[in-house]
């Protein structure tokens, strides 16, 4: 019989969602600077006067998509414990030789180090969110290709996410329940890896007992989503988590995937999202992210939203 961890059938990260302060600056950064494709322009289901913007590879595959809620006038977040403090993208070996001068030329400060034997380039997004590019020898995923970024430097999707925690032991146990395996330590960072994953395979836990608690705001990660294939697998994961005494929401339809949410032991919001139906359900693949797409329950607000949402100029 398979153990509970295998039963969840999680395949790695699905998406990472953050808060932003300006939709145009956000879109410019991820499409024009990092070379991702905007695969969906929609609204926050719970606050339809706020955009929900998705960026990823050509089709927005699970494990490639970073998403944002740009709340106008939101206060700046404060880094600390109890949050996903670093989002890391995967690039081919040698790609940092392209990326560092590219970012420096745009007055984006960078630093380089090595973790678990992989070179990393650290930098901040437009709302001071902490981002990094990690060189990977084994990532075979195809990037979204743009003219000014060489194929052998383009982002392949997520590499990992790093949780900043005061303790980390209980969250490590949760990751193991979800199917992650501890594959090593580098200093005070422990790496948990999905050995049969989708490419976005790792979650790191960085234990920092002396840091203050994070305050969520612009630049903060709102939630971290994990991928399962379909609703049937998701329902099985739901039951396992409930049996393990986690408080899990019912399945929520997000149009492009279905989702369940729960809090990890130190407060980080986790989501389990399905790979299906995907972002082409309401747009042709060649035109993803071009039009404002609204959930059915908010379609009656279209005329109002098209006037009040600030236009995004591509």
N, C-alpha and C positions, 0 to 999 in steps of 0.2 A: 504494500500500500504506500502511496506517495505521502510525504509529510505535508503539514499545512502550508509550509512556505512554498513548496512546489505547486500546491493547489491554486494559489492565487493567479498564476500564469501571467504575472507582470513581465513586460519585455523591455523595460528601461523607462527613461523619461518620455513623456508625451509632449508637454509644453511647460513653459515657465511664464507666469503672468506677473507684471509689475505695474506700479503706479507712475504716471508721468504728469507733467504740468502743462505741456504744449503739444498738440497733435502734429502741427507742421514740423516743428523741430525734431520730434520723435520720428516721423516718417522720413525726413531728410537723412537723419543719421543712419537708420537701419537699411535704407535702400541705396542711398548715394555714397555713404562712407563704408559701410560693411558689405554692401553688395547683396543683401538678401532681397527676396521678392515679397512685396506686400500681397498676401494671398487672400485677405479678407478685410473689408472695411464695413464694420457693422456697429452695433451699439451694445452697451452694457445691458444685459437682460433686466437687471434690477434698478438701473438708473438710465433710462433710454436717452436722456439728454447728454450722455457722455459716450464718446466713441469707444469701441473695442477694436483695436488694430492688431492684425496678425502678420508676422513676417517669418519666412522660412525658405525652404528650397522650392523648386519649380512647382510642386503640387502641394506643398505644406505637409510633408510626411511627418508622422509622429516621430518625435525625437529631434525635429529641426525647427520647431516653431516657438518663437518668443512673442508674447502678446502684451499689450498695454491698455490700461484705462487712463486716458489723459484727462484728469480732473483740473479744470481751470482754477487757478489760485490755491491749489492744494499746498500745504506747508511742506517744507523739505523734510524728508525722513532723516532719522538719526541712527547710525549704525550701532550694532551691539549684539547681544546674545538673543537667542530665541527667534532667529530669522535665517532665511537663505541669504547669505551674505556675499556670495560670488557665483556668477553664472559664467560657465566656461564653454567656448565653442571649439570645435575640432578643425584643425587645418593640417595639410600634409607636412612632412618633415622638410625643413628648409624654408617654409613659408614666412617665418618671422622676418627674414631678410627683406621681404616685400612690405610687410605690414608695419614695421616700426617706422621707417621713413615716411610711409604714407600718412600715418597718424600724426607724426611729428610735424609734417608739412601743414597739417590742419590745426596746429597748436593744441593737440591733444597729448597730454603728458603720458609717458609710458615708463614701465620698468620691466626688467626681464629677470627671471630666476628659473630654477628647475625643481620639479616636484615629481616624485616617483619615477625619476629618470627621464622625464619629458620636459623640454623647454617650454616656457610660458611667457607670454607678453600680457602685462596687466595695463588696464586703462579704464577710464570712466566714460559712461554715456552722458547724454545731455542733462540728465537730472542727478548726476554724480553716482549713478548705479555702478557697482563694481563688476567689471567684465574682464574676461581674459580669453586669449587664444592659446590653445595647447597643441603642440605638434604631435601627430600620431602617425606611426608607421603602418598601422593595421586598418585604418578606417577606409573602407572601399565605397562608401556612399558617394553618390553623384551630387555635385553642387549646383546651385543656380548660377548660370554663366552670364556675366555682364562684360561689356567691352573693355573696361579699364582695370579689370582684375584678372590676372592670369589663371588659367584652369588649375595649375599646380600650386596656387596660393589660396584659392577660394574656400570659403567656409563650407564644411560638409554637414553641419548640424551641431547639436550639443555634444560636448565631450563629457561634462559632469556638472553637478551643482554642489556647492559647499555650504553645509549647515554650520552656523556659529552657535555653539551651545555652552552652557555653564558646566554641564556634566556629561551628557551624551550617552550614558549607558542604556537608559530606557529607550531612547530613540534608536540606538543600535539594535536592540532586541526587536523593535518594530520592523526595521529594515530586514532583519533576518527572517522574521515571519513573512515578509513580503517576497522573499526569495533571493535577497542579496546575500553575498558571502563576503566576509572580511578577507581582503586579499593583501593587506599590508598596512604598515605605519610608516610615515615619514615625519619625524619630529612629533608634534602633538596632533597631527592629522591622520585619521584612520580612513582607509578607503574601503567602500562596500561596492561590490561589482555584481552586475547581473551577467552571469557567465554565458548565457544563451540569449543575448539581448539584441536590441534593434540598432546598435551603434552608439546610442546615448546611454551608456551602460553603467556609469559610476555615480555614486553619491559619496561625498567626503564629509566627515564630521571633524570639525576643528574645535577642540575644547579650549575655551577661554574663560576660566572661572572668575577672573578679576574684572571683566568688562561689564559695563552697565547694560541693562536691558534695552534692546532696540525700540525705537519709536517709529511706527509706520508712517510714511508720507511719500512724497515724490522721490523716485529712485529706489523705493523698497519693493521687494518681492511680495506680492499679495498671496500667491499660492504656488505650490509646486505640484505638477500633475504627472502621474505615472500611466503608462500605456498598457491596455489589454486589448485583445483582438475584437471582441464583440460584447453585446449585452449579456449573453449567456455566461460568459466568463466573468463579467463584471458582477453579476448577481451572486455568483459563487464566492467571489472575493468579498462582497458585502457581507455574506453570512459568516465567513471566517472571521472578519474583523469584529462583527457584532458578538460572536461567540468569545472573542478575546477581550470583550468589554470596552471596545471603542464605540463612541457615539457617532454613528454614521448617518448622513442624510439619506432620504429616499433617492432613487434615480431621478435625475433632472435632465430634461431634454435641452441641449445646447445647440440644436439644429445640425451642427457639423460633427458632433459626437454626443454621447450621453455621459453624465458625470455623477459621481458620488463624492462627498467631502467628509473629512474628519480631521481632528486635531492630533498631531503627534504629541508625545508626552511633554515637551517643553514649549508647546503652543503654536508651532508652525502649522499652517493649514495645508493639508495634503488633499489631493484629488486623485481619483482613478478614472481615467477617461478612455473611451473606446476609440479604436482606429477608424471605425466606420461611423457614418457614411462618407466623411471627408468633405473637403472644401469645394468640390466641383458639383455639389448637389444643386446649387442654385446659380451657377455661373459656368460658362464654357471654360475649359482649362486654359485656353489662350488669353482669357480676359479676367483671370482671378484678381480680386482686390480693386477693381476699377470703379464699380458702382457701389453706392450705399445700399447694403442689404439689411433688411429689417426682419426680426422675428415676427411671426404671424400675429402675435398678440400686440405688437407695436406698429403694425402696418398702418393703422388708422391715424397715427401721429406723423406720417411721412411729410406732409406739407409743412407742418410746424418744424419738424426736425431739420428739414432741408434749408430752412431759413435761419434756424438758431445755431446749428452746428457750424463751427468755423470751417470754411472750405479748405481742403487739402490740395495744394497745387503740386503736381508731380513734375 
